[in-house]
Amino acid sequence: MKDTGPRMFIFLLFCSLVAISYLCPTAPYTDECGNLGILWNCSGLITDRILDKIPQKLRNRYVTLDLSFNRFSTLTEKTFENLIRFSVVSSIILNNNKITNIENKTFHRISGLCSLDLSSCELDKNGIEVEAFSYIYKLKFLRLDQNNFQSDGYPDVALSAIQSLSSLHIDIFNGFSFTAPFENLINLSELQFHILNDFRLTNTSFLGLRRSKIHRLDIFFLVTYFVTS
């Protein structure tokens, strides 16, 4: 009887690669910072981890990782470690997950990270550790809107570590203001406010941004339609 071991291994490897391609398709993509690379779309898999098998085409390329609409709840330094061994991860999309906790130094080894989307998760101030965003020096675009910061405000100390930040999407709500730690965001130039409820802006609302270079402010209102029969 012939040894079918090598053939079986090749067959299983082929099936594994096909499964990865089916679950997480890839496509050419240019991220917000203009990096031409690959989009690895793992959106909607109902998972809480990144696939172990990394497609060969992602190796040594700029990668935008789309993990939106999944079940991630905690982000740690180990969450992305497998992918960043082989690729330059420049953009991570995590909107519409159940994320409640981001641990210290979660992103510090992702040296090329330029864009991060954490919108529509379940984050609050206490769920983001003080050094969650430390040691990332290229992050320019950050989305934190549609989270749960209304009660305790934003994790201003954690956010103040991102001195490279130029564009920020956040919620605005009653009692909102930019506190003193935001003064470290000296490169911030664009703000997008997403309105959650009644709000009022005063002369002190932007004190924490007095060192920033704000030249654009967009405010998005949620419009509710009532249909009557």
Residue frames as a rotation matrix with the C-alpha (Angstrom) as fourth column:
MET 1
0.575 0.818 0.000 0.00
0.818 -0.575 0.000 0.00
0.000 0.000 -1.000 0.00
LYS 2
-0.146 -0.649 0.747 1.40
0.614 -0.651 -0.446 3.38
0.776 0.394 0.494 -1.02
ASP 3
-0.487 -0.112 -0.866 2.18
0.810 -0.430 -0.399 6.02
-0.328 -0.896 0.300 1.60
THR 4
0.127 0.652 0.748 -0.53
0.792 -0.521 0.319 8.66
0.597 0.552 -0.582 1.27
GLY 5
0.176 -0.079 -0.981 0.83
0.888 -0.418 0.193 10.84
-0.426 -0.905 -0.004 4.09
PRO 6
-0.769 -0.548 -0.329 2.41
0.367 -0.800 0.475 13.60
-0.524 0.244 0.816 1.94
ARG 7
-0.728 0.559 0.396 -0.60
0.336 -0.212 0.918 13.72
0.597 0.802 -0.034 -0.37
MET 8
0.227 0.847 -0.480 -2.97
0.887 0.023 0.461 13.93
0.401 -0.531 -0.747 2.56
PHE 9
-0.156 -0.375 -0.914 -0.91
0.750 -0.647 0.137 16.75
-0.643 -0.664 0.382 4.09
ILE 10
-0.974 -0.223 0.051 -0.96
0.193 -0.679 0.708 18.71
-0.123 0.699 0.704 0.82
PHE 11
-0.384 0.909 0.164 -4.69
0.536 0.075 0.841 18.13
0.752 0.410 -0.516 0.47
LEU 12
0.310 0.499 -0.809 -5.40
0.951 -0.164 0.264 19.34
-0.001 -0.851 -0.525 4.02
LEU 13
-0.515 -0.566 -0.644 -3.16
0.526 -0.802 0.284 22.37
-0.677 -0.192 0.710 3.50
PHE 14
-0.912 0.229 0.341 -5.02
0.233 -0.397 0.888 23.22
0.339 0.889 0.308 0.30
CYS 15
0.022 0.984 -0.176 -8.38
0.744 0.101 0.660 22.89
0.667 -0.146 -0.730 2.07
SER 16
0.070 -0.075 -0.995 -7.13
0.896 -0.434 0.096 25.13
-0.439 -0.898 0.037 4.86
LEU 17
-0.849 -0.455 -0.269 -6.05
0.282 -0.821 0.496 27.85
-0.447 0.345 0.825 2.43
VAL 18
-0.641 0.702 0.312 -9.36
0.346 -0.099 0.933 27.64
0.686 0.706 -0.179 0.57
ALA 19
0.212 0.741 -0.637 -11.25
0.934 0.038 0.355 27.97
0.288 -0.671 -0.684 3.87
ILE 20
-0.299 -0.402 -0.865 -9.22
0.657 -0.745 0.119 31.07
-0.692 -0.533 0.487 4.81
SER 21
-0.988 -0.094 0.123 -9.86
0.155 -0.599 0.786 32.64
0.000 0.795 0.606 1.39
TYR 22
-0.301 0.952 0.065 -13.57
0.556 0.120 0.822 31.95
0.775 0.283 -0.565 1.74
LEU 23
0.317 0.445 -0.838 -13.89
0.949 -0.144 0.282 33.24
0.005 -0.884 -0.468 5.30
CYS 24
0.391 -0.310 -0.867 -11.56
0.227 -0.880 0.417 36.22
-0.892 -0.360 -0.274 4.96
PRO 25
0.629 -0.143 0.764 -11.22
0.776 0.062 -0.628 37.37
0.043 0.988 0.150 1.34
THR 26
-0.165 -0.757 -0.632 -8.43
0.517 -0.612 0.598 39.72
-0.840 -0.229 0.492 0.33
ALA 27
0.647 0.337 0.684 -8.43
0.759 -0.361 -0.541 42.62
0.064 0.870 -0.490 -2.08
PRO 28
-0.471 -0.795 0.382 -6.14
0.748 -0.590 -0.306 45.51
0.468 0.142 0.872 -3.07
TYR 29
0.658 0.707 -0.260 -6.77
0.720 -0.488 0.493 48.46
0.222 -0.512 -0.830 -0.78
THR 30
-0.407 -0.713 0.570 -5.44
0.368 -0.700 -0.613 51.93
0.836 -0.040 0.547 0.00
ASP 31
-0.042 0.393 -0.919 -5.85
0.998 0.064 -0.018 52.96
0.052 -0.917 -0.395 3.63
GLU 32
0.847 0.516 -0.127 -6.59
0.528 -0.844 0.093 56.44
-0.059 -0.146 -0.987 5.00
CYS 33
0.442 -0.771 -0.459 -2.90
-0.069 -0.539 0.839 57.28
-0.895 -0.339 -0.291 5.14
GLY 34
0.595 -0.138 -0.792 -2.37
-0.789 -0.289 -0.542 56.45
-0.154 0.947 -0.280 1.47
ASN 35
-0.461 -0.765 0.450 -0.61
-0.647 0.637 0.420 53.13
-0.608 -0.098 -0.788 2.03
LEU 36
0.230 0.486 -0.843 -1.24
-0.925 0.380 -0.034 50.83
0.304 0.787 0.536 -0.93
GLY 37
-0.776 -0.500 0.384 -1.67
-0.612 0.745 -0.266 47.29
-0.153 -0.441 -0.884 0.31
ILE 38
-0.669 0.509 -0.542 -4.21
0.106 0.787 0.607 44.54
0.736 0.348 -0.581 1.01
LEU 39
-0.169 0.716 0.678 -7.57
-0.965 -0.260 0.034 44.48
0.200 -0.648 0.735 2.77
TRP 40
-0.874 -0.019 -0.486 -8.04
0.070 0.984 -0.165 41.29
0.481 -0.178 -0.859 4.80
ASN 41
-0.344 0.862 0.372 -11.77
-0.792 -0.479 0.378 41.21
0.504 -0.165 0.848 5.35
CYS 42
-0.803 0.071 -0.591 -12.68
0.324 0.885 -0.334 39.03
0.500 -0.460 -0.734 8.34
SER 43
-0.733 0.592 0.334 -15.88
-0.678 -0.674 -0.293 40.94
0.051 -0.441 0.896 9.10
GLY 44
0.137 0.990 0.022 -18.97
-0.984 0.133 0.115 39.15
0.111 -0.037 0.993 10.40
LEU 45
-0.346 -0.322 -0.881 -17.39
-0.328 0.921 -0.208 35.81
0.879 0.217 -0.424 11.31
ILE 46
0.727 0.602 0.330 -18.87
-0.466 0.079 0.881 35.89
0.504 -0.795 0.338 14.85
THR 47
0.402 -0.698 -0.593 -15.41
0.654 0.672 -0.348 35.19
0.641 -0.248 0.726 16.28
ASP 48
0.993 -0.116 0.006 -13.26
-0.083 -0.677 0.732 36.56
-0.081 -0.727 -0.682 19.08
ARG 49
0.206 -0.972 0.110 -9.85
0.054 0.123 0.991 35.80
-0.977 -0.198 0.078 17.60
ILE 50
0.257 -0.247 -0.934 -7.83
-0.919 -0.363 -0.157 36.29
-0.300 0.898 -0.320 14.44
LEU 51
0.984 0.121 -0.134 -7.39
-0.166 0.901 -0.401 33.26
0.072 0.417 0.906 12.21
ASP 52
0.500 -0.836 0.224 -4.12
0.004 0.261 0.965 31.41
-0.866 -0.482 0.133 12.82
LYS 53
-0.020 -0.480 0.877 -3.36
0.890 0.391 0.235 30.87
-0.456 0.785 0.419 9.14
ILE 54
0.155 -0.026 -0.988 -2.10
-0.140 -0.990 0.004 34.05
-0.978 0.138 -0.157 7.49
PRO 55
0.898 0.208 0.387 -2.50
0.330 0.261 -0.907 34.20
-0.290 0.943 0.166 3.69
GLN 56
0.040 -0.973 0.225 0.82
0.921 0.123 0.369 34.33
-0.387 0.193 0.902 1.87
LYS 57
0.038 0.006 0.999 -0.18
0.766 -0.643 -0.026 37.46
0.642 0.766 -0.029 -0.05
LEU 58
0.932 0.331 0.150 -0.27
0.151 -0.728 0.668 39.44
0.330 -0.600 -0.729 3.23
ARG 59
0.500 -0.798 -0.336 3.37
0.779 0.245 0.578 38.84
-0.379 -0.551 0.744 4.00
ASN 60
-0.505 -0.815 -0.283 5.52
0.682 -0.578 0.448 41.97
-0.529 0.034 0.848 3.99
ARG 61
-0.449 0.456 0.769 2.60
0.572 -0.514 0.639 44.08
0.686 0.727 -0.030 2.75
TYR 62
-0.884 0.360 0.297 0.60
-0.466 -0.717 -0.518 46.94
0.026 -0.596 0.802 4.22
VAL 63
-0.665 0.667 -0.337 -2.54
0.547 0.741 0.388 45.30
0.508 0.074 -0.858 5.62
THR 64
-0.524 0.667 0.530 -5.93
-0.797 -0.604 -0.029 46.74
0.301 -0.437 0.847 6.59
LEU 65
-0.924 0.164 -0.345 -7.54
0.263 0.929 -0.262 44.23
0.278 -0.333 -0.901 8.94
ASP 66
-0.372 0.881 0.292 -11.34
-0.730 -0.472 0.495 44.35
0.574 -0.029 0.819 9.04
LEU 67
-0.889 0.073 -0.453 -12.68
0.317 0.812 -0.491 42.60
0.332 -0.579 -0.744 12.16
SER 68
-0.703 0.664 0.256 -15.97
-0.708 -0.688 -0.159 44.47
0.070 -0.293 0.954 12.35
PHE 69
0.284 0.957 -0.064 -19.20
-0.918 0.290 0.271 42.77
0.278 -0.018 0.960 13.45
ASN 70
-0.187 -0.364 -0.912 -17.50
0.009 0.928 -0.373 40.05
0.982 -0.077 -0.170 15.47
ARG 71
0.805 0.540 -0.246 -17.35
0.175 0.180 0.968 39.07
0.567 -0.822 0.050 19.16
PHE 72
-0.329 -0.940 -0.092 -14.11
0.504 -0.092 -0.859 40.57
0.799 -0.329 0.504 20.40
SER 73
0.774 0.614 -0.153 -14.52
0.429 -0.332 0.840 41.67
0.465 -0.716 -0.520 24.03
THR 74
0.740 -0.619 -0.263 -10.95
0.010 -0.381 0.924 42.25
-0.672 -0.687 -0.276 25.25
LEU 75
0.824 -0.564 0.061 -7.94
0.024 -0.074 -0.997 43.48
0.567 0.823 -0.048 23.30
THR 76
0.770 -0.638 0.015 -4.46
0.027 0.057 0.998 42.64
-0.638 -0.768 0.061 24.54
GLU 77
0.050 -0.868 -0.494 -0.88
-0.819 -0.319 0.477 42.68
-0.571 0.380 -0.727 23.29
LYS 78
-0.683 -0.339 0.647 -1.39
-0.061 0.909 0.411 39.08
-0.728 0.242 -0.642 22.10
THR 79
0.332 0.941 0.066 -4.51
-0.001 0.070 -0.998 39.77
-0.943 0.332 0.024 20.02
PHE 80
0.910 0.053 -0.411 -2.58
-0.379 -0.295 -0.877 40.79
-0.168 0.954 -0.249 16.91
GLU 81
0.204 -0.964 0.169 0.81
-0.597 0.014 0.802 39.16
-0.776 -0.265 -0.573 17.55
ASN 82
0.064 -0.180 0.982 0.50
0.479 0.868 0.128 36.44
-0.876 0.462 0.142 14.90
LEU 83
0.777 0.333 0.534 -0.36
0.621 -0.274 -0.734 38.80
-0.098 0.902 -0.420 12.05
ILE 84
0.912 -0.393 -0.115 2.25
-0.398 -0.917 -0.019 41.47
-0.098 0.064 -0.993 12.83
ARG 85
0.212 -0.860 0.465 5.04
0.004 0.476 0.879 38.91
-0.977 -0.185 0.104 12.55
PHE 86
-0.260 -0.252 0.932 4.50
0.804 0.479 0.353 38.80
-0.535 0.841 0.078 8.81
SER 87
0.120 0.467 0.876 2.74
0.876 -0.465 0.128 42.02
0.468 0.752 -0.465 7.79
VAL 88
-0.959 -0.282 -0.027 2.79
0.270 -0.883 -0.385 45.77
0.085 -0.376 0.923 8.29
VAL 89
-0.086 0.988 -0.130 -0.64
0.991 0.098 0.088 46.34
0.100 -0.121 -0.988 9.81
SER 90
-0.909 -0.296 0.293 -1.53
0.315 -0.949 0.018 49.95
0.273 0.109 0.956 9.00
SER 91
-0.493 0.815 0.305 -5.27
-0.775 -0.571 0.270 49.94
0.395 -0.103 0.913 9.68
ILE 92
-0.931 0.260 -0.256 -7.54
0.342 0.867 -0.362 47.98
0.128 -0.424 -0.896 12.03
ILE 93
-0.447 0.869 0.212 -11.34
-0.631 -0.474 0.614 48.10
0.634 0.141 0.760 11.85
LEU 94
-0.915 0.076 -0.396 -13.13
0.315 0.747 -0.586 46.81
0.252 -0.661 -0.707 14.98
ASN 95
-0.672 0.703 0.232 -16.46
-0.736 -0.670 -0.100 48.61
0.085 -0.238 0.968 14.89
ASN 96
0.332 0.939 -0.087 -19.55
-0.874 0.340 0.347 46.75
0.355 -0.039 0.934 16.14
ASN 97
-0.321 -0.365 -0.874 -17.80
0.180 0.883 -0.434 44.36
0.930 -0.297 -0.218 18.50
LYS 98
0.774 0.608 -0.177 -18.54
0.232 -0.012 0.973 43.83
0.589 -0.794 -0.150 22.20
ILE 99
-0.189 -0.976 -0.111 -15.25
0.551 -0.012 -0.834 45.34
0.813 -0.219 0.540 23.33
THR 100
0.880 0.474 0.038 -15.25
0.206 -0.453 0.867 46.41
0.428 -0.755 -0.496 26.97
ASN 101
0.742 -0.663 -0.105 -11.55
0.016 -0.139 0.990 46.30
-0.671 -0.736 -0.093 27.80
ILE 102
0.760 -0.646 0.069 -8.32
0.060 -0.036 -0.998 47.42
0.647 0.762 0.012 26.11
GLU 103
0.775 -0.485 -0.406 -5.24
0.577 0.282 0.766 46.44
-0.257 -0.828 0.498 28.07
ASN 104
0.546 -0.677 -0.494 -1.98
-0.387 -0.727 0.568 48.35
-0.743 -0.119 -0.658 28.42
LYS 105
-0.387 -0.863 -0.326 0.33
-0.625 -0.015 0.781 48.30
-0.678 0.505 -0.533 25.39
THR 106
0.372 0.619 0.692 -2.20
0.136 0.701 -0.701 46.49
-0.918 0.354 0.176 23.21
PHE 107
0.968 0.123 0.218 -0.98
0.232 -0.124 -0.965 48.24
-0.092 0.985 -0.148 20.06
HIS 108
0.618 -0.733 -0.284 2.63
-0.464 -0.631 0.621 49.06
-0.635 -0.252 -0.730 20.96
ARG 109
-0.310 -0.765 0.564 4.15
0.107 0.562 0.820 46.42
-0.945 0.314 -0.093 18.67
ILE 110
0.364 0.468 0.805 2.05
0.883 0.100 -0.458 47.49
-0.295 0.878 -0.377 15.68
SER 111
-0.343 -0.696 -0.631 4.59
0.540 -0.696 0.474 50.10
-0.769 -0.178 0.614 14.66
GLY 112
-0.961 -0.062 0.269 2.91
0.270 -0.417 0.868 51.00
0.059 0.907 0.418 11.35
LEU 113
-0.195 0.974 -0.114 -0.60
0.970 0.175 -0.169 51.49
-0.145 -0.143 -0.979 12.74
CYS 114
-0.963 -0.153 0.224 -2.08
0.219 -0.924 0.312 54.61
0.159 0.350 0.923 11.15
SER 115
-0.403 0.902 0.156 -5.87
-0.716 -0.417 0.560 54.15
0.570 0.113 0.814 11.44
LEU 116
-0.960 0.114 -0.256 -7.96
0.248 0.769 -0.589 52.52
0.130 -0.629 -0.766 14.18
ASP 117
-0.349 0.920 0.177 -11.76
-0.559 -0.357 0.748 52.18
0.752 0.162 0.639 14.27
LEU 118
-0.930 0.084 -0.358 -13.25
0.334 0.602 -0.725 51.34
0.155 -0.794 -0.588 17.69
SER 119
-0.678 0.723 0.132 -16.68
-0.721 -0.689 0.072 52.81
0.143 -0.047 0.989 17.03
SER 120
0.263 0.944 -0.197 -19.97
-0.835 0.325 0.444 51.19
0.483 0.047 0.874 18.05
CYS 121
-0.432 -0.371 -0.822 -18.41
0.183 0.856 -0.483 48.97
0.883 -0.359 -0.302 20.70
GLU 122
0.673 0.697 -0.247 -19.15
0.357 -0.014 0.934 48.91
0.648 -0.717 -0.258 24.44
LEU 123
-0.322 -0.926 -0.199 -16.17
0.735 -0.112 -0.669 50.84
0.597 -0.362 0.716 25.75
ASP 124
0.899 0.418 0.132 -16.23
0.263 -0.755 0.601 53.18
0.351 -0.505 -0.789 28.70
LYS 125
0.517 -0.737 0.436 -13.53
-0.672 -0.665 -0.327 55.19
0.531 -0.124 -0.839 30.45
ASN 126
0.310 -0.374 0.874 -12.73
-0.818 0.363 0.446 52.48
-0.484 -0.853 -0.194 33.00
GLY 127
0.831 0.081 0.550 -12.37
0.117 0.941 -0.316 49.82
-0.543 0.327 0.773 30.30
ILE 128
0.738 -0.630 0.242 -9.39
0.209 -0.128 -0.970 51.50
0.642 0.766 0.037 28.62
GLU 129
0.582 -0.578 -0.572 -6.20
0.764 0.150 0.627 51.12
-0.277 -0.802 0.529 30.64
VAL 130
0.657 -0.255 -0.709 -3.89
-0.041 -0.952 0.305 54.12
-0.752 -0.172 -0.636 31.01
GLU 131
-0.326 -0.875 -0.357 -1.22
-0.540 -0.138 0.831 52.81
-0.776 0.464 -0.427 28.62
ALA 132
0.337 0.556 0.760 -3.60
0.321 0.691 -0.647 51.20
-0.885 0.462 0.054 26.12
PHE 133
0.946 0.068 0.317 -2.44
0.322 -0.293 -0.900 53.58
0.032 0.954 -0.299 23.36
SER 134
0.581 -0.793 -0.183 1.16
-0.436 -0.493 0.753 54.04
-0.688 -0.358 -0.632 24.48
TYR 135
-0.328 -0.909 0.257 4.14
-0.167 0.324 0.931 53.54
-0.930 0.262 -0.258 22.19
ILE 136
0.139 0.316 0.939 2.26
0.926 0.295 -0.236 54.01
-0.351 0.902 -0.251 18.92
TYR 137
-0.307 -0.506 -0.806 3.82
0.291 -0.856 0.427 56.85
-0.906 -0.104 0.410 16.98
LYS 138
-0.996 -0.079 0.034 2.08
0.053 -0.250 0.967 56.84
-0.068 0.965 0.253 13.57
LEU 139
-0.346 0.937 0.040 -1.61
0.923 0.348 -0.166 56.67
-0.170 -0.021 -0.985 14.50
LYS 140
-0.998 -0.019 0.065 -3.40
0.038 -0.950 0.309 59.53
0.056 0.310 0.949 12.75
PHE 141
-0.362 0.931 -0.036 -7.05
-0.615 -0.209 0.760 58.45
0.701 0.298 0.649 12.52
LEU 142
-0.982 0.075 -0.171 -9.06
0.179 0.643 -0.744 57.25
0.054 -0.762 -0.645 15.52
ARG 143
-0.256 0.960 0.117 -12.80
-0.425 -0.220 0.878 56.52
0.868 0.175 0.464 15.80
LEU 144
-0.972 -0.032 -0.233 -14.30
0.196 0.438 -0.878 56.19
0.131 -0.899 -0.419 19.29
ASP 145
-0.593 0.796 0.119 -17.85
-0.791 -0.604 0.096 57.31
0.148 -0.037 0.988 18.56
GLN 146
0.316 0.873 -0.371 -20.96
-0.674 0.482 0.560 55.34
0.668 0.073 0.741 19.57
ASN 147
-0.462 -0.442 -0.769 -19.53
0.319 0.726 -0.609 53.97
0.827 -0.527 -0.194 22.81
ASN 148
0.524 0.727 -0.444 -20.42
0.615 0.038 0.788 54.38
0.589 -0.686 -0.427 26.50
PHE 149
-0.539 -0.837 -0.090 -18.43
0.712 -0.396 -0.580 57.42
0.450 -0.377 0.810 27.62
GLN 150
0.063 0.653 0.755 -21.41
0.112 -0.756 0.645 59.53
0.992 0.044 -0.121 28.72
SER 151
0.838 0.378 -0.393 -21.20
0.381 0.108 0.918 58.67
0.390 -0.919 -0.054 32.42
ASP 152
0.592 -0.687 -0.421 -17.51
0.549 -0.039 0.835 59.12
-0.590 -0.725 0.354 33.21
GLY 153
0.660 -0.355 -0.662 -16.19
-0.583 -0.798 -0.154 60.98
-0.473 0.488 -0.734 30.17
TYR 154
0.816 -0.387 -0.429 -13.30
-0.243 0.443 -0.863 60.00
0.524 0.809 0.267 27.93
PRO 155
0.716 -0.664 -0.217 -10.09
0.636 0.490 0.597 58.20
-0.290 -0.565 0.773 28.93
ASP 156
0.977 -0.211 0.023 -8.23
-0.179 -0.878 -0.444 61.47
0.114 0.429 -0.896 28.48
VAL 157
0.329 -0.913 0.242 -4.93
-0.668 -0.044 0.743 60.30
-0.667 -0.407 -0.624 29.98
ALA 158
0.068 -0.255 0.965 -4.83
0.401 0.892 0.208 57.23
-0.913 0.373 0.163 27.73
LEU 159
0.738 0.305 0.602 -5.70
0.665 -0.178 -0.725 59.27
-0.113 0.936 -0.334 24.64
SER 160
0.878 -0.401 -0.261 -3.12
-0.366 -0.914 0.172 61.94
-0.307 -0.055 -0.950 25.46
ALA 161
0.092 -0.884 0.458 -0.38
-0.002 0.460 0.888 59.42
-0.996 -0.083 0.041 24.57
ILE 162
0.205 0.048 0.978 -1.31
0.899 0.385 -0.207 59.55
-0.386 0.922 0.036 20.86
GLN 163
-0.004 -0.267 -0.964 0.58
0.088 -0.960 0.265 62.73
-0.996 -0.084 0.027 19.97
SER 164
-0.925 -0.361 0.120 0.56
0.122 0.017 0.992 61.79
-0.360 0.932 0.028 16.28
LEU 165
-0.241 0.927 0.286 -3.25
0.851 0.344 -0.397 61.88
-0.466 0.148 -0.872 16.13
SER 166
-0.992 -0.096 -0.088 -4.67
0.037 -0.858 0.512 64.23
-0.125 0.505 0.854 13.48
SER 167
-0.437 0.893 -0.106 -8.33
-0.577 -0.187 0.795 63.11
0.691 0.409 0.597 13.14
LEU 168
-0.993 0.113 0.017 -10.69
0.046 0.529 -0.847 62.07
-0.105 -0.841 -0.531 15.95
HIS 169
-0.285 0.957 -0.060 -14.31
-0.242 -0.011 0.970 60.87
0.928 0.291 0.235 15.83
ILE 170
-0.959 -0.011 -0.284 -16.01
0.267 0.308 -0.913 61.05
0.097 -0.951 -0.292 19.21
ASP 171
0.020 0.998 -0.059 -19.43
0.852 0.013 0.523 61.38
0.523 -0.060 -0.850 20.80
ILE 172
-0.869 -0.171 0.465 -20.59
-0.078 -0.879 -0.470 64.63
0.489 -0.445 0.750 22.28
PHE 173
-0.018 0.837 -0.548 -23.06
0.709 0.397 0.583 64.69
0.705 -0.378 -0.600 25.15
ASN 174
0.748 0.399 0.530 -24.29
-0.054 -0.760 0.648 66.80
0.662 -0.513 -0.547 28.03
GLY 175
0.891 -0.437 0.122 -21.39
-0.191 -0.117 0.975 67.89
-0.411 -0.892 -0.188 30.21
PHE 176
0.629 -0.669 0.396 -18.77
0.777 0.553 -0.301 67.07
-0.018 0.497 0.868 27.60
SER 177
0.882 -0.440 -0.170 -15.48
-0.449 -0.893 -0.019 68.98
-0.144 0.093 -0.985 27.53
PHE 178
0.536 -0.807 -0.248 -11.87
0.275 0.445 -0.853 68.51
0.798 0.389 0.460 26.49
THR 179
0.972 -0.157 -0.173 -9.89
0.153 -0.134 0.979 68.21
-0.177 -0.978 -0.107 29.71
ALA 180
0.580 -0.788 -0.205 -6.26
-0.666 -0.604 0.438 69.17
-0.469 -0.118 -0.875 30.36
PRO 181
-0.047 -0.685 0.727 -4.61
0.046 0.726 0.686 65.90
-0.998 0.066 -0.003 29.19
PHE 182
0.646 0.352 0.678 -5.92
0.661 0.188 -0.727 66.55
-0.383 0.917 -0.111 25.66
GLU 183
0.788 -0.386 -0.480 -3.37
-0.427 -0.904 0.026 69.37
-0.444 0.185 -0.877 25.43
ASN 184
-0.170 -0.894 0.414 -0.82
-0.200 0.442 0.874 66.73
-0.965 0.066 -0.254 24.40
LEU 185
0.190 0.313 0.930 -2.67
0.791 0.512 -0.334 66.22
-0.581 0.800 -0.151 21.09
ILE 186
-0.102 -0.337 -0.936 -0.72
-0.054 -0.938 0.343 68.97
-0.993 0.085 0.077 19.40
ASN 187
-0.952 -0.284 -0.115 -1.21
-0.137 0.058 0.989 67.53
-0.275 0.957 -0.095 15.89
LEU 188
-0.344 0.902 0.259 -4.98
0.767 0.429 -0.477 67.13
-0.541 0.034 -0.840 16.11
SER 189
-0.955 -0.059 -0.291 -6.55
-0.111 -0.838 0.535 69.06
-0.275 0.543 0.793 13.22
GLU 190
-0.511 0.816 -0.270 -9.93
-0.463 0.003 0.887 67.43
0.724 0.578 0.376 12.49
LEU 191
-0.872 0.349 0.343 -12.80
-0.210 0.366 -0.907 66.64
-0.442 -0.863 -0.245 14.85
GLN 192
-0.517 0.812 -0.272 -16.03
-0.251 0.161 0.955 64.83
0.819 0.562 0.120 14.08
PHE 193
-0.806 0.344 0.482 -18.71
-0.516 -0.009 -0.857 64.99
-0.291 -0.939 0.185 16.77
HIS 194
-0.595 0.696 -0.402 -21.51
0.168 0.597 0.784 62.42
0.786 0.399 -0.472 16.86
ILE 195
-0.515 0.450 0.729 -24.45
-0.759 -0.634 -0.145 63.72
0.397 -0.628 0.669 18.87
LEU 196
-0.834 0.213 -0.509 -25.88
0.344 0.922 -0.179 61.32
0.431 -0.324 -0.842 21.49
ASN 197
0.113 0.877 -0.468 -28.26
0.993 -0.088 0.076 63.62
0.025 -0.473 -0.881 23.37
ASP 198
0.918 0.253 0.304 -28.80
0.253 -0.967 0.041 67.25
0.305 0.039 -0.952 24.31
PHE 199
0.061 -0.952 -0.299 -25.53
0.997 0.044 0.063 69.12
-0.047 -0.302 0.952 24.60
ARG 200
0.988 0.154 -0.008 -24.17
0.154 -0.988 -0.004 72.58
-0.008 0.003 -1.000 25.17
LEU 201
0.130 -0.980 0.153 -20.80
0.906 0.055 -0.420 73.95
0.403 0.193 0.895 24.14
THR 202
0.941 0.119 -0.315 -19.29
0.269 -0.830 0.489 76.74
-0.203 -0.545 -0.813 26.25
ASN 203
0.684 -0.729 0.024 -16.07
-0.633 -0.610 -0.477 78.75
0.362 0.312 -0.879 26.30
THR 204
-0.004 -0.713 0.701 -14.45
-0.904 0.302 0.302 76.04
-0.427 -0.633 -0.646 28.42
SER 205
0.828 0.433 0.356 -15.49
-0.281 0.870 -0.406 73.06
-0.485 0.236 0.842 26.24
PHE 206
0.871 -0.486 0.072 -12.36
0.275 0.361 -0.891 73.28
0.407 0.796 0.448 24.09
LEU 207
0.740 -0.612 0.278 -9.78
-0.664 -0.600 0.446 74.43
-0.106 -0.515 -0.851 26.64
GLY 208
0.405 -0.580 0.707 -7.98
-0.081 0.747 0.659 71.11
-0.911 -0.324 0.256 26.43
LEU 209
0.454 -0.207 0.867 -7.39
0.852 0.388 -0.353 71.65
-0.263 0.898 0.352 22.71
ARG 210
0.891 -0.039 -0.452 -5.77
-0.062 -0.997 -0.036 75.08
-0.449 0.060 -0.891 22.93
ARG 211
-0.096 -0.987 -0.127 -2.47
-0.490 -0.064 0.869 73.64
-0.866 0.146 -0.478 21.68
SER 212
-0.108 0.140 0.984 -4.08
0.619 0.784 -0.043 71.71
-0.778 0.605 -0.171 18.83
LYS 213
-0.875 -0.261 -0.407 -4.27
-0.165 -0.629 0.760 72.83
-0.454 0.732 0.507 15.21
ILE 214
-0.224 0.879 0.422 -8.00
0.635 0.460 -0.621 72.37
-0.740 0.129 -0.661 14.70
HIS 215
-0.859 -0.004 -0.513 -9.10
-0.338 -0.747 0.572 73.61
-0.385 0.665 0.640 11.29
ARG 216
-0.519 0.727 -0.450 -12.14
-0.431 0.233 0.872 71.43
0.739 0.646 0.192 10.71
LEU 217
-0.854 0.355 0.380 -15.12
-0.265 0.333 -0.905 70.51
-0.448 -0.874 -0.191 12.90
ASP 218
-0.572 0.707 -0.416 -17.98
-0.340 0.257 0.905 68.30
0.746 0.659 0.093 11.68
ILE 219
-0.722 0.440 0.533 -21.06
-0.519 0.166 -0.839 67.60
-0.458 -0.882 0.109 13.78
PHE 220
-0.762 0.463 -0.453 -23.36
-0.109 0.598 0.794 64.69
0.638 0.655 -0.405 12.93
PHE 221
-0.494 0.696 0.521 -26.91
-0.825 -0.187 -0.533 64.72
-0.273 -0.693 0.667 14.26
LEU 222
-0.936 0.297 0.191 -29.01
0.318 0.943 0.094 61.56
-0.153 0.149 -0.977 14.55
VAL 223
-0.625 0.762 -0.170 -32.31
-0.774 -0.575 0.264 62.20
0.103 0.296 0.949 12.78
THR 224
-0.845 0.415 0.336 -35.30
0.215 0.840 -0.498 60.16
-0.489 -0.349 -0.800 13.95
TYR 225
-0.745 0.632 -0.214 -38.30
-0.500 -0.317 0.806 59.72
0.441 0.707 0.552 11.68
PHE 226
-0.661 0.636 0.399 -41.76
-0.141 0.416 -0.898 58.96
-0.737 -0.650 -0.185 13.05
VAL 227
-0.889 0.395 -0.231 -44.18
-0.163 0.198 0.966 57.17
0.428 0.897 -0.112 10.75
THR 228
-0.593 0.770 0.235 -47.88
-0.376 -0.007 -0.927 57.45
-0.712 -0.638 0.294 11.50
SER 229
-0.835 0.357 0.418 -50.60
0.545 0.640 0.542 55.45
-0.074 0.680 -0.729 9.87
